[in-house]
Protein backbone atom coordinates (compact mmCIF):
# COMPACT_ATOMS: atom_id res chain seq x y z
CA UNK A 1 0.00 0.00 0.00
CA UNK A 2 2.84 2.40 0.82
CA UNK A 3 4.48 1.74 -2.54
CA UNK A 4 1.24 2.56 -4.35
CA UNK A 5 0.92 5.85 -2.44
CA UNK A 6 4.51 6.77 -3.31
CA UNK A 7 3.91 5.99 -6.99
CA UNK A 8 0.73 8.10 -7.02
CA UNK A 9 2.52 10.96 -5.27
CA UNK A 10 5.35 10.76 -7.80
CA UNK A 11 2.90 10.77 -10.72
CA UNK A 12 1.04 13.78 -9.35
CA UNK A 13 4.37 15.60 -8.89
CA UNK A 14 5.32 14.83 -12.51
CA UNK A 15 1.88 16.01 -13.68
CA UNK A 16 2.31 19.32 -11.84
CA UNK A 17 5.72 19.83 -13.48
CA UNK A 18 4.31 19.10 -16.92
CA UNK A 19 1.39 21.50 -16.35
CA UNK A 20 3.77 24.24 -15.17
CA UNK A 21 5.91 23.74 -18.26
CA UNK A 22 2.87 23.92 -20.55
CA UNK A 23 1.62 27.11 -18.86
CA UNK A 24 5.08 28.69 -19.12
CA UNK A 25 5.22 27.81 -22.83
CA UNK A 26 1.75 29.25 -23.49
CA UNK A 27 2.58 32.51 -21.71
CA UNK A 28 5.89 32.77 -23.57
CA UNK A 29 4.18 32.25 -26.95
CA UNK A 30 1.47 34.83 -26.17
CA UNK A 31 4.00 37.45 -25.04
CA UNK A 32 6.23 36.81 -28.05
CA UNK A 33 3.25 37.15 -30.40
CA UNK A 34 2.32 40.45 -28.75
CA UNK A 35 5.87 41.77 -29.12
CA UNK A 36 6.03 40.64 -32.76
CA UNK A 37 2.69 42.36 -33.37
CA UNK A 38 4.11 45.61 -31.97
CA UNK A 39 7.15 45.35 -34.25
CA UNK A 40 4.88 44.50 -37.17
CA UNK A 41 2.72 47.55 -36.44
CA UNK A 42 5.77 49.84 -36.26
CA UNK A 43 7.12 48.57 -39.58
CA UNK A 44 3.70 48.84 -41.21
CA UNK A 45 3.34 52.45 -40.07
CA UNK A 46 6.84 53.32 -41.28
CA UNK A 47 6.32 51.95 -44.78
CA UNK A 48 3.20 54.11 -45.15
CA UNK A 49 5.40 57.23 -45.10
CA UNK A 50 5.98 57.97 -48.82
CA UNK A 51 9.59 59.20 -48.63
CA UNK A 52 10.81 56.92 -45.84
CA UNK A 53 14.06 55.23 -46.81
CA UNK A 54 15.30 54.04 -43.45
CA UNK A 55 13.45 52.26 -40.65
CA UNK A 56 14.90 52.00 -37.15
CA UNK A 57 13.16 49.61 -34.78
CA UNK A 58 14.22 50.26 -31.19
CA UNK A 59 13.21 47.47 -28.86
CA UNK A 60 14.19 45.94 -25.56
CA UNK A 61 13.34 42.47 -26.88
CA UNK A 62 15.93 42.08 -29.61
CA UNK A 63 15.75 38.29 -29.19
CA UNK A 64 12.21 38.51 -30.62
CA UNK A 65 13.58 40.13 -33.78
CA UNK A 66 15.59 36.97 -34.44
CA UNK A 67 12.28 35.16 -34.96
CA UNK A 68 11.31 37.47 -37.84
CA UNK A 69 13.43 35.54 -40.31
CA UNK A 70 12.95 32.08 -38.77
CA UNK A 71 9.91 30.50 -40.44
CA UNK A 72 10.39 27.22 -38.59
CA UNK A 73 8.81 28.69 -35.46
CA UNK A 74 5.19 27.78 -36.13
CA UNK A 75 3.33 29.91 -33.53
CA UNK A 76 4.73 33.11 -35.02
CA UNK A 77 4.36 32.35 -38.72
CA UNK A 78 1.36 34.60 -39.40
CA UNK A 79 3.07 37.61 -37.83
CA UNK A 80 6.31 36.80 -39.62
CA UNK A 81 4.70 36.47 -43.03
CA UNK A 82 3.11 39.92 -42.69
CA UNK A 83 6.35 41.50 -41.45
CA UNK A 84 8.36 40.03 -44.32
CA UNK A 85 5.67 41.09 -46.81
CA UNK A 86 5.80 44.67 -45.50
CA UNK A 87 9.60 44.70 -45.57
CA UNK A 88 9.59 43.35 -49.12
CA UNK A 89 7.32 46.15 -50.33
CA UNK A 90 9.51 48.67 -48.48
CA UNK A 91 12.70 47.39 -50.12
CA UNK A 92 11.08 47.21 -53.56
CA UNK A 93 10.27 50.95 -53.42
CA UNK A 94 13.95 51.80 -53.62
CA UNK A 95 17.10 49.68 -53.61
CA UNK A 96 18.78 51.94 -51.04
CA UNK A 97 16.04 51.50 -48.43
CA UNK A 98 17.26 49.86 -45.23
CA UNK A 99 16.18 48.79 -41.77
CA UNK A 100 18.04 48.56 -38.50
CA UNK A 101 17.04 46.83 -35.25
CA UNK A 102 18.47 48.42 -32.12
CA UNK A 103 18.51 46.88 -28.67
CA UNK A 104 17.38 49.19 -25.90
CA UNK A 105 17.62 47.12 -22.75
CA UNK A 106 16.29 48.52 -19.51
CA UNK A 107 19.76 48.22 -17.94
CA UNK A 108 21.16 50.66 -20.55
CA UNK A 109 19.46 53.64 -18.89
Secondary structure, 3 states (H helix, E strand, C coil): CHHHHHHHHHHHHHHHHHHHHHHHHHHHHHHHHHHHHHHHHHHHHHHCCCCCCEEEEEECCHHHHHHHHCCCCHHHHHHHHHHHHHHHHHHHHCCCCEEEEEECCHHHC
